[in-house]
């Protein structure tokens, strides 16, 4: 799928926009990462997730058990 903004790069960011007052008017957007980073949505997302780690392809995450779960 090609980026809807630059029309050149592969789209790797896929956004579904749903408005609570009109869910039937759902919009889907497909961007390459550089184009997505130029959108207002990216600015909102980035400000709320500052400090979160970003994992690339092949990354793994370790899941820790909750305190009340028995350890093995």
mmCIF file of the N, C-alpha and C atoms, coordinates in Angstrom:
data_MODEL
# 
_entry.id   MODEL 
# 
loop_
_atom_site.group_PDB 
_atom_site.id 
_atom_site.type_symbol 
_atom_site.label_atom_id 
_atom_site.label_alt_id 
_atom_site.label_comp_id 
_atom_site.label_asym_id 
_atom_site.label_entity_id 
_atom_site.label_seq_id 
_atom_site.pdbx_PDB_ins_code 
_atom_site.Cartn_x 
_atom_site.Cartn_y 
_atom_site.Cartn_z 
_atom_site.occupancy 
_atom_site.B_iso_or_equiv 
_atom_site.pdbx_formal_charge 
_atom_site.auth_seq_id 
_atom_site.auth_comp_id 
_atom_site.auth_asym_id 
_atom_site.auth_atom_id 
_atom_site.pdbx_PDB_model_num 
ATOM 1   N N  . UNK A 1 1  ? 0.850   -1.166  0.000  1.00 0.00 ? 1  UNK A N  1 
ATOM 2   C CA . UNK A 1 1  ? 0.000   0.000   0.000  1.00 0.00 ? 1  UNK A CA 1 
ATOM 3   C C  . UNK A 1 1  ? 0.906   1.243   0.000  1.00 0.00 ? 1  UNK A C  1 
ATOM 4   N N  . UNK A 1 2  ? 0.563   2.236   -0.783 1.00 0.00 ? 2  UNK A N  1 
ATOM 5   C CA . UNK A 1 2  ? 1.366   3.444   -0.945 1.00 0.00 ? 2  UNK A CA 1 
ATOM 6   C C  . UNK A 1 2  ? 0.825   4.558   -0.028 1.00 0.00 ? 2  UNK A C  1 
ATOM 7   N N  . UNK A 1 3  ? 1.744   5.382   0.460  1.00 0.00 ? 3  UNK A N  1 
ATOM 8   C CA . UNK A 1 3  ? 1.398   6.512   1.321  1.00 0.00 ? 3  UNK A CA 1 
ATOM 9   C C  . UNK A 1 3  ? 0.433   7.449   0.604  1.00 0.00 ? 3  UNK A C  1 
ATOM 10  N N  . UNK A 1 4  ? -0.639  7.834   1.290  1.00 0.00 ? 4  UNK A N  1 
ATOM 11  C CA . UNK A 1 4  ? -1.633  8.704   0.668  1.00 0.00 ? 4  UNK A CA 1 
ATOM 12  C C  . UNK A 1 4  ? -1.165  10.154  0.560  1.00 0.00 ? 4  UNK A C  1 
ATOM 13  N N  . UNK A 1 5  ? -0.110  10.508  1.283  1.00 0.00 ? 5  UNK A N  1 
ATOM 14  C CA . UNK A 1 5  ? 0.368   11.895  1.238  1.00 0.00 ? 5  UNK A CA 1 
ATOM 15  C C  . UNK A 1 5  ? 1.429   12.103  0.155  1.00 0.00 ? 5  UNK A C  1 
ATOM 16  N N  . UNK A 1 6  ? 2.527   11.350  0.209  1.00 0.00 ? 6  UNK A N  1 
ATOM 17  C CA . UNK A 1 6  ? 3.613   11.541  -0.761 1.00 0.00 ? 6  UNK A CA 1 
ATOM 18  C C  . UNK A 1 6  ? 3.405   10.736  -2.038 1.00 0.00 ? 6  UNK A C  1 
ATOM 19  N N  . UNK A 1 7  ? 2.587   9.695   -1.971 1.00 0.00 ? 7  UNK A N  1 
ATOM 20  C CA . UNK A 1 7  ? 2.300   8.822   -3.113 1.00 0.00 ? 7  UNK A CA 1 
ATOM 21  C C  . UNK A 1 7  ? 3.549   8.129   -3.662 1.00 0.00 ? 7  UNK A C  1 
ATOM 22  N N  . UNK A 1 8  ? 4.599   7.989   -2.804 1.00 0.00 ? 8  UNK A N  1 
ATOM 23  C CA . UNK A 1 8  ? 5.842   7.364   -3.261 1.00 0.00 ? 8  UNK A CA 1 
ATOM 24  C C  . UNK A 1 8  ? 6.233   6.169   -2.403 1.00 0.00 ? 8  UNK A C  1 
ATOM 25  N N  . UNK A 1 9  ? 6.266   6.385   -1.100 1.00 0.00 ? 9  UNK A N  1 
ATOM 26  C CA . UNK A 1 9  ? 6.784   5.383   -0.167 1.00 0.00 ? 9  UNK A CA 1 
ATOM 27  C C  . UNK A 1 9  ? 5.710   4.394   0.247  1.00 0.00 ? 9  UNK A C  1 
ATOM 28  N N  . UNK A 1 10 ? 6.165   3.262   0.768  1.00 0.00 ? 10 UNK A N  1 
ATOM 29  C CA . UNK A 1 10 ? 5.263   2.238   1.308  1.00 0.00 ? 10 UNK A CA 1 
ATOM 30  C C  . UNK A 1 10 ? 4.611   2.777   2.582  1.00 0.00 ? 10 UNK A C  1 
ATOM 31  N N  . UNK A 1 11 ? 3.309   2.619   2.703  1.00 0.00 ? 11 UNK A N  1 
ATOM 32  C CA . UNK A 1 11 ? 2.591   3.047   3.908  1.00 0.00 ? 11 UNK A CA 1 
ATOM 33  C C  . UNK A 1 11 ? 2.834   2.035   5.022  1.00 0.00 ? 11 UNK A C  1 
ATOM 34  N N  . UNK A 1 12 ? 3.381   2.505   6.131  1.00 0.00 ? 12 UNK A N  1 
ATOM 35  C CA . UNK A 1 12 ? 3.651   1.638   7.282  1.00 0.00 ? 12 UNK A CA 1 
ATOM 36  C C  . UNK A 1 12 ? 2.875   2.070   8.512  1.00 0.00 ? 12 UNK A C  1 
ATOM 37  N N  . UNK A 1 13 ? 2.215   3.218   8.437  1.00 0.00 ? 13 UNK A N  1 
ATOM 38  C CA . UNK A 1 13 ? 1.395   3.712   9.543  1.00 0.00 ? 13 UNK A CA 1 
ATOM 39  C C  . UNK A 1 13 ? -0.043  3.756   9.045  1.00 0.00 ? 13 UNK A C  1 
ATOM 40  N N  . UNK A 1 14 ? -0.913  3.021   9.724  1.00 0.00 ? 14 UNK A N  1 
ATOM 41  C CA . UNK A 1 14 ? -2.308  2.921   9.308  1.00 0.00 ? 14 UNK A CA 1 
ATOM 42  C C  . UNK A 1 14 ? -3.171  3.439   10.452 1.00 0.00 ? 14 UNK A C  1 
ATOM 43  N N  . UNK A 1 15 ? -3.977  4.450   10.157 1.00 0.00 ? 15 UNK A N  1 
ATOM 44  C CA . UNK A 1 15 ? -4.770  5.126   11.183 1.00 0.00 ? 15 UNK A CA 1 
ATOM 45  C C  . UNK A 1 15 ? -6.239  4.994   10.822 1.00 0.00 ? 15 UNK A C  1 
ATOM 46  N N  . UNK A 1 16 ? -7.050  4.635   11.809 1.00 0.00 ? 16 UNK A N  1 
ATOM 47  C CA . UNK A 1 16 ? -8.501  4.630   11.632 1.00 0.00 ? 16 UNK A CA 1 
ATOM 48  C C  . UNK A 1 16 ? -9.059  5.714   12.536 1.00 0.00 ? 16 UNK A C  1 
ATOM 49  N N  . UNK A 1 17 ? -9.726  6.670   11.932 1.00 0.00 ? 17 UNK A N  1 
ATOM 50  C CA . UNK A 1 17 ? -10.271 7.819   12.658 1.00 0.00 ? 17 UNK A CA 1 
ATOM 51  C C  . UNK A 1 17 ? -11.766 7.589   12.871 1.00 0.00 ? 17 UNK A C  1 
ATOM 52  N N  . UNK A 1 18 ? -12.181 7.562   14.130 1.00 0.00 ? 18 UNK A N  1 
ATOM 53  C CA . UNK A 1 18 ? -13.580 7.355   14.472 1.00 0.00 ? 18 UNK A CA 1 
ATOM 54  C C  . UNK A 1 18 ? -14.013 8.504   15.366 1.00 0.00 ? 18 UNK A C  1 
ATOM 55  N N  . UNK A 1 19 ? -15.102 9.156   15.001 1.00 0.00 ? 19 UNK A N  1 
ATOM 56  C CA . UNK A 1 19 ? -15.643 10.245  15.801 1.00 0.00 ? 19 UNK A CA 1 
ATOM 57  C C  . UNK A 1 19 ? -16.827 9.691   16.581 1.00 0.00 ? 19 UNK A C  1 
ATOM 58  N N  . UNK A 1 20 ? -16.818 9.900   17.887 1.00 0.00 ? 20 UNK A N  1 
ATOM 59  C CA . UNK A 1 20 ? -17.859 9.327   18.753 1.00 0.00 ? 20 UNK A CA 1 
ATOM 60  C C  . UNK A 1 20 ? -19.256 9.736   18.311 1.00 0.00 ? 20 UNK A C  1 
ATOM 61  N N  . UNK A 1 21 ? -19.405 10.973  17.867 1.00 0.00 ? 21 UNK A N  1 
ATOM 62  C CA . UNK A 1 21 ? -20.731 11.459  17.481 1.00 0.00 ? 21 UNK A CA 1 
ATOM 63  C C  . UNK A 1 21 ? -21.200 10.907  16.132 1.00 0.00 ? 21 UNK A C  1 
ATOM 64  N N  . UNK A 1 22 ? -20.272 10.420  15.323 1.00 0.00 ? 22 UNK A N  1 
ATOM 65  C CA . UNK A 1 22 ? -20.636 9.918   13.995 1.00 0.00 ? 22 UNK A CA 1 
ATOM 66  C C  . UNK A 1 22 ? -19.750 8.728   13.612 1.00 0.00 ? 22 UNK A C  1 
ATOM 67  N N  . UNK A 1 23 ? -19.869 7.599   14.327 1.00 0.00 ? 23 UNK A N  1 
ATOM 68  C CA . UNK A 1 23 ? -18.998 6.458   14.039 1.00 0.00 ? 23 UNK A CA 1 
ATOM 69  C C  . UNK A 1 23 ? -19.160 5.906   12.630 1.00 0.00 ? 23 UNK A C  1 
ATOM 70  N N  . UNK A 1 24 ? -20.287 6.155   11.995 1.00 0.00 ? 24 UNK A N  1 
ATOM 71  C CA . UNK A 1 24 ? -20.491 5.660   10.627 1.00 0.00 ? 24 UNK A CA 1 
ATOM 72  C C  . UNK A 1 24 ? -19.622 6.417   9.618  1.00 0.00 ? 24 UNK A C  1 
ATOM 73  N N  . UNK A 1 25 ? -19.043 7.532   10.034 1.00 0.00 ? 25 UNK A N  1 
ATOM 74  C CA . UNK A 1 25 ? -18.180 8.318   9.147  1.00 0.00 ? 25 UNK A CA 1 
ATOM 75  C C  . UNK A 1 25 ? -16.704 8.024   9.411  1.00 0.00 ? 25 UNK A C  1 
ATOM 76  N N  . UNK A 1 26 ? -16.403 6.777   9.702  1.00 0.00 ? 26 UNK A N  1 
ATOM 77  C CA . UNK A 1 26 ? -15.035 6.347   9.975  1.00 0.00 ? 26 UNK A CA 1 
ATOM 78  C C  . UNK A 1 26 ? -14.145 6.603   8.754  1.00 0.00 ? 26 UNK A C  1 
ATOM 79  N N  . UNK A 1 27 ? -12.921 7.105   9.009  1.00 0.00 ? 27 UNK A N  1 
ATOM 80  C CA . UNK A 1 27 ? -11.967 7.376   7.947  1.00 0.00 ? 27 UNK A CA 1 
ATOM 81  C C  . UNK A 1 27 ? -10.699 6.574   8.203  1.00 0.00 ? 27 UNK A C  1 
ATOM 82  N N  . UNK A 1 28 ? -10.130 6.031   7.143  1.00 0.00 ? 28 UNK A N  1 
ATOM 83  C CA . UNK A 1 28 ? -8.878  5.288   7.253  1.00 0.00 ? 28 UNK A CA 1 
ATOM 84  C C  . UNK A 1 28 ? -7.798  6.048   6.491  1.00 0.00 ? 28 UNK A C  1 
ATOM 85  N N  . UNK A 1 29 ? -6.602  6.105   7.093  1.00 0.00 ? 29 UNK A N  1 
ATOM 86  C CA . UNK A 1 29 ? -5.475  6.803   6.486  1.00 0.00 ? 29 UNK A CA 1 
ATOM 87  C C  . UNK A 1 29 ? -4.266  5.886   6.480  1.00 0.00 ? 29 UNK A C  1 
ATOM 88  N N  . UNK A 1 30 ? -3.474  5.978   5.435  1.00 0.00 ? 30 UNK A N  1 
ATOM 89  C CA . UNK A 1 30 ? -2.269  5.162   5.291  1.00 0.00 ? 30 UNK A CA 1 
ATOM 90  C C  . UNK A 1 30 ? -1.110  6.087   4.926  1.00 0.00 ? 30 UNK A C  1 
ATOM 91  N N  . UNK A 1 31 ? -0.073  6.118   5.796  1.00 0.00 ? 31 UNK A N  1 
ATOM 92  C CA . UNK A 1 31 ? 1.062   7.012   5.604  1.00 0.00 ? 31 UNK A CA 1 
ATOM 93  C C  . UNK A 1 31 ? 2.371   6.240   5.717  1.00 0.00 ? 31 UNK A C  1 
ATOM 94  N N  . UNK A 1 32 ? 3.406   6.775   5.066  1.00 0.00 ? 32 UNK A N  1 
ATOM 95  C CA . UNK A 1 32 ? 4.757   6.317   5.382  1.00 0.00 ? 32 UNK A CA 1 
ATOM 96  C C  . UNK A 1 32 ? 5.130   7.048   6.679  1.00 0.00 ? 32 UNK A C  1 
ATOM 97  N N  . UNK A 1 33 ? 6.128   6.579   7.380  1.00 0.00 ? 33 UNK A N  1 
ATOM 98  C CA . UNK A 1 33 ? 6.458   7.178   8.673  1.00 0.00 ? 33 UNK A CA 1 
ATOM 99  C C  . UNK A 1 33 ? 6.830   8.657   8.580  1.00 0.00 ? 33 UNK A C  1 
ATOM 100 N N  . UNK A 1 34 ? 7.657   9.090   7.615  1.00 0.00 ? 34 UNK A N  1 
ATOM 101 C CA . UNK A 1 34 ? 7.981   10.521  7.538  1.00 0.00 ? 34 UNK A CA 1 
ATOM 102 C C  . UNK A 1 34 ? 6.747   11.405  7.318  1.00 0.00 ? 34 UNK A C  1 
ATOM 103 N N  . UNK A 1 35 ? 5.828   10.975  6.470  1.00 0.00 ? 35 UNK A N  1 
ATOM 104 C CA . UNK A 1 35 ? 4.619   11.766  6.237  1.00 0.00 ? 35 UNK A CA 1 
ATOM 105 C C  . UNK A 1 35 ? 3.716   11.780  7.461  1.00 0.00 ? 35 UNK A C  1 
ATOM 106 N N  . UNK A 1 36 ? 3.588   10.623  8.131  1.00 0.00 ? 36 UNK A N  1 
ATOM 107 C CA . UNK A 1 36 ? 2.778   10.588  9.349  1.00 0.00 ? 36 UNK A CA 1 
ATOM 108 C C  . UNK A 1 36 ? 3.336   11.545  10.387 1.00 0.00 ? 36 UNK A C  1 
ATOM 109 N N  . UNK A 1 37 ? 4.656   11.594  10.514 1.00 0.00 ? 37 UNK A N  1 
ATOM 110 C CA . UNK A 1 37 ? 5.278   12.463  11.508 1.00 0.00 ? 37 UNK A CA 1 
ATOM 111 C C  . UNK A 1 37 ? 5.015   13.940  11.260 1.00 0.00 ? 37 UNK A C  1 
ATOM 112 N N  . UNK A 1 38 ? 4.566   14.290  10.070 1.00 0.00 ? 38 UNK A N  1 
ATOM 113 C CA . UNK A 1 38 ? 4.236   15.677  9.738  1.00 0.00 ? 38 UNK A CA 1 
ATOM 114 C C  . UNK A 1 38 ? 2.774   16.017  10.026 1.00 0.00 ? 38 UNK A C  1 
ATOM 115 N N  . UNK A 1 39 ? 1.976   15.035  10.411 1.00 0.00 ? 39 UNK A N  1 
ATOM 116 C CA . UNK A 1 39 ? 0.545   15.274  10.647 1.00 0.00 ? 39 UNK A CA 1 
ATOM 117 C C  . UNK A 1 39 ? 0.293   15.803  12.052 1.00 0.00 ? 39 UNK A C  1 
ATOM 118 N N  . UNK A 1 40 ? -0.850  16.447  12.218 1.00 0.00 ? 40 UNK A N  1 
ATOM 119 C CA . UNK A 1 40 ? -1.249  16.936  13.540 1.00 0.00 ? 40 UNK A CA 1 
ATOM 120 C C  . UNK A 1 40 ? -1.465  15.772  14.505 1.00 0.00 ? 40 UNK A C  1 
ATOM 121 N N  . UNK A 1 41 ? -1.980  14.658  14.002 1.00 0.00 ? 41 UNK A N  1 
ATOM 122 C CA . UNK A 1 41 ? -2.196  13.490  14.849 1.00 0.00 ? 41 UNK A CA 1 
ATOM 123 C C  . UNK A 1 41 ? -0.885  12.997  15.435 1.00 0.00 ? 41 UNK A C  1 
ATOM 124 N N  . UNK A 1 42 ? 0.171   12.969  14.634 1.00 0.00 ? 42 UNK A N  1 
ATOM 125 C CA . UNK A 1 42 ? 1.475   12.524  15.127 1.00 0.00 ? 42 UNK A CA 1 
ATOM 126 C C  . UNK A 1 42 ? 1.955   13.427  16.257 1.00 0.00 ? 42 UNK A C  1 
ATOM 127 N N  . UNK A 1 43 ? 1.735   14.725  16.113 1.00 0.00 ? 43 UNK A N  1 
ATOM 128 C CA . UNK A 1 43 ? 2.149   15.660  17.158 1.00 0.00 ? 43 UNK A CA 1 
ATOM 129 C C  . UNK A 1 43 ? 1.396   15.377  18.452 1.00 0.00 ? 43 UNK A C  1 
ATOM 130 N N  . UNK A 1 44 ? 0.105   15.076  18.349 1.00 0.00 ? 44 UNK A N  1 
ATOM 131 C CA . UNK A 1 44 ? -0.692  14.758  19.540 1.00 0.00 ? 44 UNK A CA 1 
ATOM 132 C C  . UNK A 1 44 ? -0.219  13.446  20.164 1.00 0.00 ? 44 UNK A C  1 
ATOM 133 N N  . UNK A 1 45 ? -0.021  12.441  19.333 1.00 0.00 ? 45 UNK A N  1 
ATOM 134 C CA . UNK A 1 45 ? 0.407   11.128  19.818 1.00 0.00 ? 45 UNK A CA 1 
ATOM 135 C C  . UNK A 1 45 ? 1.779   11.232  20.467 1.00 0.00 ? 45 UNK A C  1 
ATOM 136 N N  . UNK A 1 46 ? 2.704   11.910  19.801 1.00 0.00 ? 46 UNK A N  1 
ATOM 137 C CA . UNK A 1 46 ? 4.066   12.022  20.312 1.00 0.00 ? 46 UNK A CA 1 
ATOM 138 C C  . UNK A 1 46 ? 4.121   12.778  21.635 1.00 0.00 ? 46 UNK A C  1 
ATOM 139 N N  . UNK A 1 47 ? 3.260   13.765  21.809 1.00 0.00 ? 47 UNK A N  1 
ATOM 140 C CA . UNK A 1 47 ? 3.276   14.501  23.076 1.00 0.00 ? 47 UNK A CA 1 
ATOM 141 C C  . UNK A 1 47 ? 2.730   13.652  24.217 1.00 0.00 ? 47 UNK A C  1 
ATOM 142 N N  . UNK A 1 48 ? 1.825   12.734  23.921 1.00 0.00 ? 48 UNK A N  1 
ATOM 143 C CA . UNK A 1 48 ? 1.242   11.878  24.962 1.00 0.00 ? 48 UNK A CA 1 
ATOM 144 C C  . UNK A 1 48 ? 2.103   10.666  25.260 1.00 0.00 ? 48 UNK A C  1 
ATOM 145 N N  . UNK A 1 49 ? 2.966   10.288  24.320 1.00 0.00 ? 49 UNK A N  1 
ATOM 146 C CA . UNK A 1 49 ? 3.763   9.083   24.509 1.00 0.00 ? 49 UNK A CA 1 
ATOM 147 C C  . UNK A 1 49 ? 5.244   9.398   24.701 1.00 0.00 ? 49 UNK A C  1 
ATOM 148 N N  . UNK A 1 50 ? 5.563   10.638  25.004 1.00 0.00 ? 50 UNK A N  1 
ATOM 149 C CA . UNK A 1 50 ? 6.971   11.002  25.210 1.00 0.00 ? 50 UNK A CA 1 
ATOM 150 C C  . UNK A 1 50 ? 7.557   10.112  26.293 1.00 0.00 ? 50 UNK A C  1 
ATOM 151 N N  . UNK A 1 51 ? 8.696   9.531   26.013 1.00 0.00 ? 51 UNK A N  1 
ATOM 152 C CA . UNK A 1 51 ? 9.338   8.650   26.978 1.00 0.00 ? 51 UNK A CA 1 
ATOM 153 C C  . UNK A 1 51 ? 9.037   7.178   26.764 1.00 0.00 ? 51 UNK A C  1 
ATOM 154 N N  . UNK A 1 52 ? 8.072   6.860   25.935 1.00 0.00 ? 52 UNK A N  1 
ATOM 155 C CA . UNK A 1 52 ? 7.793   5.454   25.641 1.00 0.00 ? 52 UNK A CA 1 
ATOM 156 C C  . UNK A 1 52 ? 8.884   4.944   24.720 1.00 0.00 ? 52 UNK A C  1 
ATOM 157 N N  . UNK A 1 53 ? 9.193   3.689   24.839 1.00 0.00 ? 53 UNK A N  1 
ATOM 158 C CA . UNK A 1 53 ? 10.205  3.088   23.964 1.00 0.00 ? 53 UNK A CA 1 
ATOM 159 C C  . UNK A 1 53 ? 9.564   2.718   22.634 1.00 0.00 ? 53 UNK A C  1 
ATOM 160 N N  . UNK A 1 54 ? 10.314  2.820   21.590 1.00 0.00 ? 54 UNK A N  1 
ATOM 161 C CA . UNK A 1 54 ? 9.859   2.414   20.269 1.00 0.00 ? 54 UNK A CA 1 
ATOM 162 C C  . UNK A 1 54 ? 10.682  1.192   19.856 1.00 0.00 ? 54 UNK A C  1 
ATOM 163 N N  . UNK A 1 55 ? 10.013  0.138   19.456 1.00 0.00 ? 55 UNK A N  1 
ATOM 164 C CA . UNK A 1 55 ? 10.691  -1.097  19.085 1.00 0.00 ? 55 UNK A CA 1 
ATOM 165 C C  . UNK A 1 55 ? 10.567  -1.327  17.600 1.00 0.00 ? 55 UNK A C  1 
ATOM 166 N N  . UNK A 1 56 ? 11.672  -1.619  16.969 1.00 0.00 ? 56 UNK A N  1 
ATOM 167 C CA . UNK A 1 56 ? 11.672  -1.880  15.537 1.00 0.00 ? 56 UNK A CA 1 
ATOM 168 C C  . UNK A 1 56 ? 11.379  -3.341  15.248 1.00 0.00 ? 56 UNK A C  1 
ATOM 169 N N  . UNK A 1 57 ? 11.555  -3.702  14.010 1.00 0.00 ? 57 UNK A N  1 
ATOM 170 C CA . UNK A 1 57 ? 11.268  -5.061  13.559 1.00 0.00 ? 57 UNK A CA 1 
ATOM 171 C C  . UNK A 1 57 ? 12.147  -6.061  14.294 1.00 0.00 ? 57 UNK A C  1 
ATOM 172 N N  . UNK A 1 58 ? 11.557  -7.118  14.751 1.00 0.00 ? 58 UNK A N  1 
ATOM 173 C CA . UNK A 1 58 ? 12.301  -8.168  15.418 1.00 0.00 ? 58 UNK A CA 1 
ATOM 174 C C  . UNK A 1 58 ? 12.532  -7.916  16.901 1.00 0.00 ? 58 UNK A C  1 
ATOM 175 N N  . UNK A 1 59 ? 12.015  -6.816  17.424 1.00 0.00 ? 59 UNK A N  1 
ATOM 176 C CA . UNK A 1 59 ? 12.215  -6.512  18.838 1.00 0.00 ? 59 UNK A CA 1 
ATOM 177 C C  . UNK A 1 59 ? 11.375  -7.451  19.694 1.00 0.00 ? 59 UNK A C  1 
ATOM 178 N N  . UNK A 1 60 ? 11.835  -7.687  20.898 1.00 0.00 ? 60 UNK A N  1 
ATOM 179 C CA . UNK A 1 60 ? 11.074  -8.528  21.811 1.00 0.00 ? 60 UNK A CA 1 
ATOM 180 C C  . UNK A 1 60 ? 10.797  -7.750  23.087 1.00 0.00 ? 60 UNK A C  1 
ATOM 181 N N  . UNK A 1 61 ? 9.785   -8.137  23.776 1.00 0.00 ? 61 UNK A N  1 
ATOM 182 C CA . UNK A 1 61 ? 9.452   -7.506  25.045 1.00 0.00 ? 61 UNK A CA 1 
ATOM 183 C C  . UNK A 1 61 ? 9.273   -8.614  26.072 1.00 0.00 ? 61 UNK A C  1 
ATOM 184 N N  . UNK A 1 62 ? 9.691   -8.363  27.283 1.00 0.00 ? 62 UNK A N  1 
ATOM 185 C CA . UNK A 1 62 ? 9.540   -9.335  28.351 1.00 0.00 ? 62 UNK A CA 1 
ATOM 186 C C  . UNK A 1 62 ? 8.282   -8.995  29.131 1.00 0.00 ? 62 UNK A C  1 
ATOM 187 N N  . UNK A 1 63 ? 7.480   -9.981  29.430 1.00 0.00 ? 63 UNK A N  1 
ATOM 188 C CA . UNK A 1 63 ? 6.245   -9.774  30.182 1.00 0.00 ? 63 UNK A CA 1 
ATOM 189 C C  . UNK A 1 63 ? 6.466   -10.291 31.591 1.00 0.00 ? 63 UNK A C  1 
ATOM 190 N N  . UNK A 1 64 ? 6.184   -9.427  32.562 1.00 0.00 ? 64 UNK A N  1 
ATOM 191 C CA . UNK A 1 64 ? 6.383   -9.790  33.964 1.00 0.00 ? 64 UNK A CA 1 
ATOM 192 C C  . UNK A 1 64 ? 5.050   -10.182 34.577 1.00 0.00 ? 64 UNK A C  1 
ATOM 193 N N  . UNK A 1 65 ? 5.026   -11.201 35.428 1.00 0.00 ? 65 UNK A N  1 
ATOM 194 C CA . UNK A 1 65 ? 3.767   -11.625 36.049 1.00 0.00 ? 65 UNK A CA 1 
ATOM 195 C C  . UNK A 1 65 ? 3.294   -10.581 37.059 1.00 0.00 ? 65 UNK A C  1 
ATOM 196 N N  . UNK A 1 66 ? 1.986   -10.551 37.254 1.00 0.00 ? 66 UNK A N  1 
ATOM 197 C CA . UNK A 1 66 ? 1.425   -9.682  38.290 1.00 0.00 ? 66 UNK A CA 1 
ATOM 198 C C  . UNK A 1 66 ? 1.840   -10.207 39.654 1.00 0.00 ? 66 UNK A C  1 
ATOM 199 N N  . UNK A 1 67 ? 1.863   -9.335  40.643 1.00 0.00 ? 67 UNK A N  1 
ATOM 200 C CA . UNK A 1 67 ? 2.299   -9.710  41.983 1.00 0.00 ? 67 UNK A CA 1 
ATOM 201 C C  . UNK A 1 67 ? 1.493   -10.860 42.575 1.00 0.00 ? 67 UNK A C  1 
ATOM 202 N N  . UNK A 1 68 ? 0.212   -10.924 42.236 1.00 0.00 ? 68 UNK A N  1 
ATOM 203 C CA . UNK A 1 68 ? -0.636  -11.950 42.846 1.00 0.00 ? 68 UNK A CA 1 
ATOM 204 C C  . UNK A 1 68 ? -0.632  -13.274 42.079 1.00 0.00 ? 68 UNK A C  1 
ATOM 205 N N  . UNK A 1 69 ? 0.101   -13.346 40.960 1.00 0.00 ? 69 UNK A N  1 
ATOM 206 C CA . UNK A 1 69 ? 0.183   -14.595 40.213 1.00 0.00 ? 69 UNK A CA 1 
ATOM 207 C C  . UNK A 1 69 ? 1.325   -15.428 40.749 1.00 0.00 ? 69 UNK A C  1 
ATOM 208 N N  . UNK A 1 70 ? 1.128   -16.732 40.889 1.00 0.00 ? 70 UNK A N  1 
ATOM 209 C CA . UNK A 1 70 ? 2.218   -17.583 41.370 1.00 0.00 ? 70 UNK A CA 1 
ATOM 210 C C  . UNK A 1 70 ? 3.343   -17.626 40.344 1.00 0.00 ? 70 UNK A C  1 
ATOM 211 N N  . UNK A 1 71 ? 4.560   -17.550 40.792 1.00 0.00 ? 71 UNK A N  1 
ATOM 212 C CA . UNK A 1 71 ? 5.692   -17.631 39.876 1.00 0.00 ? 71 UNK A CA 1 
ATOM 213 C C  . UNK A 1 71 ? 6.042   -19.078 39.626 1.00 0.00 ? 71 UNK A C  1 
ATOM 214 N N  . UNK A 1 72 ? 6.611   -19.355 38.456 1.00 0.00 ? 72 UNK A N  1 
ATOM 215 C CA . UNK A 1 72 ? 6.916   -20.750 38.126 1.00 0.00 ? 72 UNK A CA 1 
ATOM 216 C C  . UNK A 1 72 ? 8.348   -21.093 38.399 1.00 0.00 ? 72 UNK A C  1 
# 
